[in-house]
């Protein structure tokens, strides 16, 4: 009976794999896969394999497998159905596919959880004290060729918009965070006053950004050493930061997302250090003098910048705050004043400061990427709307133009169309817009679902292709800024192209470039933390998960790597924190 059960599971798993990959049912590979699945399930059903499984393993695996299976179906249901139109057949195929994916995910995750407590990474008694300095220096050395090739910086339209604000050509706006624009302005004017050269002023910003990101790497490595991580693990972490190409190219790119990623990683590392203190009584919560510089100031700075560099960073912080307070409840005399100071600084900067300087905020439509894309999808499909719905919709958007300019994975066309035709009406009739959006959605739920998946799938599903590192030099502009590469030539260009294509050719390595893949990895790290009672890993993963959730609510682009770059920059901490023992 057990053999029949294992064979049935093997068949369901094979069915799901065949449907999603398009392998022919007559392909010999399908037979090989069936035998592999059968062998695997039979081994897992042995009593020796079952003895190490706990109830916590089972329910964590069940929840994770259910989520991953649902996300797989949501992203790839058209591939699974392969053009079938019969409702009954479609439901049957989706049900069988879900069962197959669930079995694969469930048993793989359960195996991962049961073996996770056997992994010992934190047994280094004598950490190498100079390793953080090596991390700092090696990152700068490895990133320096990118700086020479992209000199003075990579500047896309977003960067140029901020530059225009710096020189007074555009009105100051918080559409791009004003604090980042001010940092650019300070360093630009400093470099300009020293040399009289605008290009050097921009290069000075790039240099400071590289120094900051390299310092965050060294801080993270030192944090892992304080947790007694093996030196070999720390060396792998350093190599990850120094030699993965997207770290090098982003270190010289003038985007808010880069310092945001550094601050989010610094915030996570500081949280780990708070957990490592783990005082046994309230008397021990008093900070040492050195901790003001190695813990308190980095934590407050990282939290402050986290909240101001991106709007969703503020939401991620607020969502994380109750968990931070709870898991540090044995040092509340320290934690509560720190967070009161942090909140006071953030709120003062967000409201009084911006009101005094009358800083223009992002308009309301900027936060409506998902709803407007869903409505535009209905229009693009030319699905029927009632006369009342059409009449109300015309107040917000040009219907015929919306059908023409709709792009499934980018909302800018629709948002700009609303800005040009109905932005003022939208600002004054927000409740009417949401009521209209809801009424259309009740009648066109499939179009809404498809629009949501197309707009967000790059952030929650691994198998979504997109390009990374395409931006090069300074884009054309009206202010006379020109790309002036110091390191140039066809060989350099070919090497750069190769570095940013290798992930498409090499399995496993390619997963390090997948936003959805890293998101799933962080979720699994959360499961390991819960399973092994390691609150540190669970705690630092919350802001990362919150960040992805906010992207799924309001992302303007489906697969913009830089929006989720903080997940990649903090990846070593998210992976290793579940194996840190704080007691």
KAFEN-V690519 format. One record per residue. PHI is phi in whole degrees, -180 to 180 (999 if undefined). BURIAL is # if it has 24 or more other C-alpha atoms within 12 Angstrom, else .. D_CENTER is the distance of its C-alpha to the mean C-alpha in Angstrom with 1 decimal. Layout:
BEGIN
PHI BURIAL D_CENTER
PHI BURIAL D_CENTER
END
This chain:
BEGIN
999 . 45.0
-64 . 42.1
-64 . 42.2
-62 . 42.2
-63 . 39.2
-67 # 37.3
-67 # 38.4
-64 # 37.3
-63 # 33.8
-64 # 33.9
-65 # 35.0
-63 # 32.3
-64 # 29.6
-63 # 31.3
-58 # 31.6
-64 # 27.8
-66 # 27.1
-63 # 30.0
-66 # 28.8
-81 # 25.2
-94 . 26.2
80 . 29.4
-64 . 31.6
-67 . 35.2
-67 . 37.0
-99 . 39.7
-71 . 37.5
-56 . 38.6
-61 . 35.0
-65 # 34.9
-69 . 37.8
-62 . 36.2
-61 # 33.0
-63 # 35.2
-67 . 37.1
-64 . 33.9
-62 # 32.5
-63 # 36.0
-60 . 36.4
-63 # 33.0
-68 # 33.8
-66 # 37.3
-64 . 36.2
-70 # 33.7
-84 # 36.6
-63 . 38.9
-62 . 39.9
-65 . 38.8
-77 . 35.2
-82 . 35.4
-67 . 36.8
-89 . 33.6
-83 # 31.6
-105 . 31.3
-64 . 30.9
-66 . 27.5
-60 # 26.4
-68 # 27.7
-76 . 26.1
-66 # 22.6
-66 # 23.0
-63 # 24.3
-65 . 21.5
-65 # 18.8
-64 # 20.9
-63 # 21.6
-64 # 18.0
-63 # 17.1
-66 # 20.4
-64 # 19.9
-65 # 16.5
-63 # 18.4
-65 # 21.3
-62 # 19.4
-79 # 17.8
-123 # 20.9
-66 # 23.9
-68 . 25.6
-69 # 25.6
-68 # 27.0
-79 # 29.7
51 . 30.6
87 . 32.6
-67 . 34.4
-118 . 35.6
-65 . 37.6
-60 . 36.0
-64 . 37.4
-63 . 36.3
-62 . 32.8
-63 . 32.5
-64 . 34.1
-65 # 31.8
-65 # 28.7
-66 . 30.2
-66 # 31.1
-66 # 27.8
-60 # 26.0
-61 # 28.5
-65 # 28.1
-64 # 24.3
-59 # 24.6
-63 # 27.2
-64 # 25.2
-65 # 22.1
-59 # 24.3
-70 # 26.5
-67 # 23.8
-69 # 21.8
-62 # 25.2
-63 # 26.2
-62 # 23.1
-67 # 23.7
-68 # 27.4
-92 . 27.1
-65 # 24.3
-75 # 27.0
-88 . 28.9
-85 . 26.4
-117 . 27.5
-110 # 25.5
-110 # 26.7
-123 . 30.4
-87 . 30.7
-84 . 33.6
-121 . 34.1
-65 # 30.8
-77 . 31.3
-67 . 31.3
-89 . 30.9
-63 # 27.8
-59 # 25.4
-69 . 27.6
-64 # 27.3
-59 # 23.5
-60 # 23.8
-68 # 26.5
-65 # 25.1
-62 # 21.8
-63 # 23.9
-65 . 26.3
-70 # 23.7
-86 # 21.9
-61 # 25.3
-60 # 26.2
-64 # 23.1
-62 # 24.5
-66 # 27.9
-76 # 27.0
-100 # 24.8
-50 # 27.2
-87 # 26.9
-175 # 23.2
-83 # 21.1
-129 # 21.6
-92 # 20.5
-53 . 21.8
-62 # 19.3
-63 # 20.5
-67 # 24.1
-62 # 23.9
-67 # 23.2
-61 # 25.9
-63 # 28.3
-69 # 27.7
-62 # 28.5
-88 . 31.7
87 . 32.7
-74 . 32.6
-118 . 30.2
-70 . 30.2
-61 # 27.6
-144 # 24.8
-91 # 21.8
-58 # 20.0
-101 # 18.5
-52 # 18.5
-62 # 22.0
-67 # 21.4
-70 # 19.6
-62 # 22.5
-67 # 25.0
-64 # 23.6
-59 # 23.9
-63 # 27.4
-62 . 28.6
-71 # 27.9
-63 # 29.1
-70 # 32.3
-63 . 32.9
-64 # 32.7
-67 . 34.8
-70 . 37.4
-77 . 37.8
-122 . 38.2
73 . 38.7
-116 . 36.1
-65 # 33.1
-64 # 31.4
-66 # 31.7
-59 # 30.3
-69 # 27.1
-64 # 27.2
-63 # 27.6
-60 # 24.3
-61 # 22.7
-61 # 24.6
-64 # 23.7
-63 # 19.9
-61 # 20.5
-63 # 22.6
-65 # 20.0
-65 # 17.2
-66 # 19.9
-65 # 21.1
-61 # 17.8
-61 # 17.9
-64 # 21.5
-65 # 20.8
-65 # 18.3
-63 # 20.9
-64 # 23.7
-62 # 21.9
-63 # 21.8
-66 # 25.4
-64 # 26.3
-91 # 25.0
65 # 27.4
-66 # 25.0
-58 # 27.0
-60 # 27.5
-61 . 26.7
-66 # 23.2
-62 # 22.8
-66 # 24.1
-61 . 21.6
-61 # 18.7
-61 # 20.5
-63 # 20.9
-59 # 17.2
-73 # 16.5
-77 # 19.7
-114 # 20.0
-74 # 16.7
-59 # 17.2
-68 # 13.9
-68 # 14.3
-67 # 17.8
-72 # 17.2
-76 # 14.5
-63 # 16.8
-113 # 19.4
-108 # 17.5
-89 # 18.3
-130 # 15.2
-64 # 14.1
-66 # 10.5
-76 # 12.0
-63 # 14.0
-62 # 11.3
-63 # 9.2
-63 # 12.7
-69 # 13.6
-67 # 10.8
-69 # 11.9
-63 # 15.4
-63 # 15.1
-65 # 14.1
-64 # 16.9
-66 # 19.3
-61 # 18.7
-61 # 19.7
-66 # 22.7
-61 # 23.7
-67 # 23.7
-69 # 25.7
-64 # 28.3
39 # 29.0
-67 # 32.4
-88 . 35.0
-152 . 36.7
-64 . 36.3
-65 . 38.5
-85 . 36.0
-77 # 33.2
-64 . 34.8
-74 . 32.8
-74 . 34.4
-59 . 34.9
-64 . 32.5
-71 . 29.7
-62 . 29.8
-94 . 28.6
-96 # 26.4
-133 # 24.8
-67 # 25.6
-63 . 25.2
-59 # 21.8
-67 # 20.5
-66 # 22.0
-62 # 20.9
-63 # 17.2
-64 # 17.3
-61 # 19.2
-70 # 16.9
-58 # 13.8
-79 # 15.7
-103 # 17.1
-76 # 14.8
-146 # 12.6
-62 # 14.1
-71 # 11.2
-67 # 11.2
-63 # 14.8
-68 # 14.2
-63 # 11.8
-65 # 14.6
-63 # 17.3
-67 # 15.9
-80 # 15.8
-56 # 19.2
-60 . 21.5
-68 . 20.0
-62 # 20.4
-65 # 23.9
-67 . 24.9
-78 # 23.9
-115 # 25.6
-66 . 28.6
-83 # 31.0
-137 # 30.3
-63 # 30.1
-61 . 32.7
-96 # 30.2
-67 # 26.9
-64 . 28.2
-60 . 29.7
-60 # 26.6
-77 # 24.5
-66 . 27.3
-63 . 27.4
-62 # 23.7
-64 # 23.8
-62 . 27.0
-63 . 25.6
-66 # 22.6
-66 . 24.9
-63 . 27.5
-71 # 25.2
-75 # 23.7
-117 . 27.1
-56 . 30.4
-63 . 29.3
-69 . 27.7
-70 . 30.7
-61 . 33.2
-89 . 31.9
50 . 31.4
-71 # 28.0
-70 . 27.1
-96 . 24.0
-62 . 21.8
-73 . 23.9
-64 # 23.5
-65 # 22.7
-61 # 19.5
-91 # 18.0
-110 # 19.7
-55 # 17.7
-69 # 17.7
-59 # 21.3
-70 # 22.8
-67 # 21.3
-67 # 22.8
-65 # 26.1
-64 # 26.1
-63 # 25.5
-61 # 28.6
-67 # 30.5
-64 # 29.5
-78 # 30.7
55 . 33.9
-81 . 33.9
-71 . 36.7
-124 # 36.3
-73 . 39.1
-61 . 41.1
-65 . 39.9
-64 # 36.3
-65 # 37.0
-64 . 39.0
-69 # 36.3
-66 # 33.6
-64 # 35.7
-70 # 35.4
-101 # 31.7
-154 # 31.3
-77 # 33.5
-63 # 33.5
-66 . 34.8
-66 . 32.5
-61 # 29.5
-63 # 30.6
-82 . 30.8
-98 # 27.7
-62 # 25.2
-120 # 22.3
-61 # 20.3
-111 # 16.9
-139 # 17.4
-97 # 18.8
-59 # 20.3
-60 # 23.7
-71 # 24.2
-63 # 23.2
-67 # 25.4
-65 # 28.2
-65 # 28.1
-61 # 28.2
-84 . 31.3
-122 . 33.1
-141 # 32.2
-67 # 30.0
-64 . 32.8
-64 . 33.7
-62 # 30.2
-60 . 30.0
-97 . 33.3
-138 . 32.8
-66 . 29.3
-62 . 30.8
-64 . 32.6
-62 # 29.5
-66 . 27.7
-64 . 31.0
-65 # 31.3
-58 # 27.7
-68 . 28.5
-65 . 31.9
-68 # 30.7
-64 # 28.0
-64 . 30.7
-96 . 32.6
-135 # 29.9
-65 . 27.3
-67 . 26.7
-64 # 25.9
-64 # 23.5
-63 # 21.8
-63 # 21.6
-66 # 20.3
-64 # 17.5
-63 # 16.5
-63 # 17.0
-83 # 14.9
-127 # 11.8
-60 # 12.2
-65 # 9.9
-92 # 6.9
-129 # 9.2
-131 # 11.8
-65 # 12.0
-87 # 15.1
-126 # 14.1
-89 # 15.4
-163 # 14.3
-98 . 15.4
-126 # 13.8
76 # 16.0
-78 # 18.5
-62 # 19.1
-146 # 22.3
67 # 24.5
-102 # 25.4
-69 # 25.6
-59 . 29.0
-154 . 29.9
-100 . 33.0
-110 . 33.0
77 . 34.2
-82 # 31.1
-129 # 31.2
-69 # 29.2
-129 # 31.5
-63 # 30.3
-89 . 32.2
-99 . 31.2
-141 . 32.0
121 . 33.6
-64 . 33.1
-63 . 32.4
-62 . 29.5
-63 . 28.1
-66 . 28.6
-62 . 27.0
-62 # 23.9
-61 . 23.8
-65 . 24.3
-58 # 21.5
-98 # 19.0
-118 . 20.7
-58 . 21.2
-66 # 18.1
-79 . 19.6
-107 . 22.8
-108 . 22.0
-62 . 20.9
70 . 18.7
-58 . 17.6
-61 # 16.0
-66 # 13.7
-72 # 12.1
-110 # 11.1
-98 # 9.7
-63 # 6.2
-62 # 8.2
-64 # 10.1
-70 # 7.8
-61 # 6.9
-62 # 10.7
-61 # 11.4
-65 # 10.0
-61 # 12.1
-67 # 15.0
-63 # 14.8
-62 # 15.3
-63 # 18.2
-63 # 19.7
-63 # 19.6
-67 # 21.4
-62 # 23.8
-101 # 24.9
55 # 24.9
-114 # 22.5
-63 # 21.2
-60 # 19.4
-63 # 16.8
-66 # 16.4
-65 # 16.3
-75 # 13.6
-79 # 11.2
-63 # 11.9
-60 # 10.0
-65 # 6.7
-67 # 7.9
-61 # 9.3
-61 # 6.5
-65 # 5.6
-62 # 9.4
-67 # 10.0
-64 # 8.3
-70 # 10.6
-91 # 13.4
-144 # 13.5
-67 # 11.4
-82 # 14.1
-134 # 12.9
-70 # 11.9
-136 # 10.2
-87 # 9.5
-59 # 7.8
-66 # 8.1
-62 # 6.3
-111 # 2.8
-61 # 5.5
-61 # 5.7
-66 # 4.4
-76 # 7.1
-69 # 9.4
-95 # 9.7
-54 # 10.0
-56 # 13.8
-69 # 14.0
-65 # 12.0
-77 # 14.4
-93 # 17.5
-58 # 17.5
-63 # 18.9
-106 # 21.8
-91 # 22.7
-101 # 25.9
-86 # 26.4
-95 . 30.0
END
